[in-house]
Amino acid sequence: MNPANVFKLMQMKKKFEHNHPKAVSFVQRVLLSGLPEGSVVEMSVTKPGEDKVTTNIRVTADDLEMMEELKNLNH
């Protein structure tokens, strides 16, 4: 990956962390502490003027393997 792009992504990450500290705290506390297989992750989105849309996933072994691979990309 181009070093300039990596720098740009790191700056965007810092800005996201500043703008959304509760989301960052949630990810650190819940997701990075490990999700056992069978855990349910629920997501909701409410667009302005629209009803809330909610979905969920039950974490599988394949999901856990993918998360490990993504973590390894940082090293």
C-alpha positions, 0 to 999 in steps of 0.5 A: 500500500502507498505510504501516502494512503496509509498516512491518509487512512491513519488521519481519517482514523484519528478523526473518526475516534475524535468524532465518535468516542463512544463507538470506539469505546464500544469496539474496544470493550466488546469486539476486541475483547473477543466474541465467542462463536454463537454471539449475536451482533445487532446493527441498526441504522436510522436515516433522516426522515426514515424508519429504523432498519435493524439486522443481526448476525450470529457469529460463526467460526468463519467470521472469527477466522476472518477477524483474526486475519484482519487483526494480523494485517495490522502487524 
